[in-house]
């Protein structure tokens, strides 16, 4: 029985490990009666298991049970296969190694033939070496037409503390990382995380956020009994499961029931399942921002080019649905109106630069009405399609928009008869300045703003941090076109499967205020060197970028995870890839260099690492990606 969250509708799939299964249909019936959705069971019956001893005579009897026992859809929905244990990939005997590799290929081929969604491979027999293990696995994948293989990686199965605990956790991750590298991040090879009774604290597990965990094998030994004899989990286990619930892996209960209140094994199994369902149901329901982001999780999008391209209606519609951004802009404009020194008999002159379909025009009119101020709004927009919406809104509003003048031109080319008391713009990008706000607003503040005028936003600062994300690395590999250009292009991404190695650090800052003269384009160039400390061994796949923006006085908006404006979804983070991932050790210093460069026709970023090793320089001269200054 699939567990469904009563608010979000998200589903949790729970199965049971059936290590010996003489009657497959009976096992499925028992699992269904206990509330399980599937079983994890060997696909090769022990009676037919082919011996790995090279001296054993060949066998002609069937490898396993008939595929006619279930329909193809039942095999796919109800069974996750277990590959045979004891395959000695590291035997000193070449014939033994070859027999093990052949057996693995045979079983993976069978799993594919049965249409299984996945087959689970037992953990390597030792931390190192795993080269033969990975070699046999990768070659076996040639016999799979789509079935995935999930590699068992145990965590918390051995009781350790202190440095030994950290080493055990690191060894588990490094075993997987070594296998992943050897199989070249094969898209159909993922992790089955086996969780034992001794789970370490959350901060030692965060790097698994960046890994493809498809299955969680939760041993019954991980549970303890409460006062009534029912199975429950420790706080560390609960924190781990809460983290994993977000990624919707399958869950499997493994081991004998240890409850004291159950009369039968099936009743005991139900208690574990009910408890997991209880934990799943305790998750906070998704916010509006969560629901908006979900379809875009880890999906690479090229940043907008608002100067050279005209945004589509759907893009405007998406922005306008943000419940936080326009509220904060409205609050900032209202706060400005409260302290405005414009005379009572005069109107506040407000230029809305990049007015789009008019949300900031409405915010300015509403703020003036709230504070009893007169206002004269100039809505500047170059997109001819958005101008239709603006003019339609003015016609529909009648007298309410009587003091709104709509101007169809590029804000950088507009010469006004009057100067503004207030400039308002939402030209911010995912990295703050990556939609060319500095090039537009610096010019406007110099030419169009009164000496005592105000610009909203007042300033903004970009933030950067190295991240690990095998998922984003995989997505990069799926992109078509020039491989070099794909790895030198920044992407807007609703990042989910990723791990930040440290806290984000401030990068570039731009301030907007009245200026005596228009600055040169070169004054918008920037350079920063940032240093980060790694907490654990991991692999860096790129850099994640965010921004903090001061709108007016203390009012601000932010995508920085440390100061994020909750509920705001107009901006996803930006991702700067590294062409070659970098493996780092605990305590390493990672030094990032990033440039913002400007020419007469474009703006672009260049980036590289200079510690602990020197990487290549990405995107020199904007050869792969740039932001056009031409409208």
Secondary structure as GFF3:
##gff-version 3
##sequence-region A 1 631
A	DSSP	beta_strand	3	4	.	.	.	ID=ss1
A	DSSP	beta_strand	11	12	.	.	.	ID=ss2
A	DSSP	beta_strand	14	18	.	.	.	ID=ss3
A	DSSP	alpha_helix	24	34	.	.	.	ID=ss4
A	DSSP	beta_strand	38	42	.	.	.	ID=ss5
A	DSSP	three_ten_helix	46	48	.	.	.	ID=ss6
A	DSSP	three_ten_helix	67	69	.	.	.	ID=ss7
A	DSSP	alpha_helix	72	78	.	.	.	ID=ss8
A	DSSP	beta_strand	79	82	.	.	.	ID=ss9
A	DSSP	alpha_helix	94	113	.	.	.	ID=ss10
A	DSSP	beta_strand	118	121	.	.	.	ID=ss11
A	DSSP	alpha_helix	131	140	.	.	.	ID=ss12
A	DSSP	three_ten_helix	141	143	.	.	.	ID=ss13
A	DSSP	beta_strand	148	155	.	.	.	ID=ss14
A	DSSP	alpha_helix	162	182	.	.	.	ID=ss15
A	DSSP	beta_strand	189	195	.	.	.	ID=ss16
A	DSSP	three_ten_helix	202	204	.	.	.	ID=ss17
A	DSSP	three_ten_helix	206	210	.	.	.	ID=ss18
A	DSSP	beta_strand	213	219	.	.	.	ID=ss19
A	DSSP	three_ten_helix	220	222	.	.	.	ID=ss20
A	DSSP	beta_strand	224	225	.	.	.	ID=ss21
A	DSSP	beta_strand	231	232	.	.	.	ID=ss22
A	DSSP	alpha_helix	235	245	.	.	.	ID=ss23
A	DSSP	beta_strand	250	254	.	.	.	ID=ss24
A	DSSP	alpha_helix	265	281	.	.	.	ID=ss25
A	DSSP	alpha_helix	288	294	.	.	.	ID=ss26
A	DSSP	beta_strand	301	302	.	.	.	ID=ss27
A	DSSP	alpha_helix	313	320	.	.	.	ID=ss28
A	DSSP	alpha_helix	325	339	.	.	.	ID=ss29
A	DSSP	beta_strand	348	353	.	.	.	ID=ss30
A	DSSP	alpha_helix	359	370	.	.	.	ID=ss31
A	DSSP	beta_strand	375	380	.	.	.	ID=ss32
A	DSSP	alpha_helix	384	397	.	.	.	ID=ss33
A	DSSP	three_ten_helix	398	401	.	.	.	ID=ss34
A	DSSP	beta_strand	404	407	.	.	.	ID=ss35
A	DSSP	beta_strand	420	425	.	.	.	ID=ss36
A	DSSP	alpha_helix	437	447	.	.	.	ID=ss37
A	DSSP	beta_strand	449	456	.	.	.	ID=ss38
A	DSSP	beta_strand	459	468	.	.	.	ID=ss39
A	DSSP	alpha_helix	470	478	.	.	.	ID=ss40
A	DSSP	alpha_helix	483	486	.	.	.	ID=ss41
A	DSSP	beta_strand	490	493	.	.	.	ID=ss42
A	DSSP	beta_strand	499	500	.	.	.	ID=ss43
A	DSSP	beta_strand	505	511	.	.	.	ID=ss44
A	DSSP	three_ten_helix	521	524	.	.	.	ID=ss45
A	DSSP	beta_strand	526	533	.	.	.	ID=ss46
A	DSSP	beta_strand	538	552	.	.	.	ID=ss47
A	DSSP	beta_strand	555	558	.	.	.	ID=ss48
A	DSSP	beta_strand	573	584	.	.	.	ID=ss49
A	DSSP	beta_strand	589	598	.	.	.	ID=ss50
A	DSSP	beta_strand	602	611	.	.	.	ID=ss51
A	DSSP	three_ten_helix	620	622	.	.	.	ID=ss52
A	DSSP	beta_strand	627	628	.	.	.	ID=ss53
###
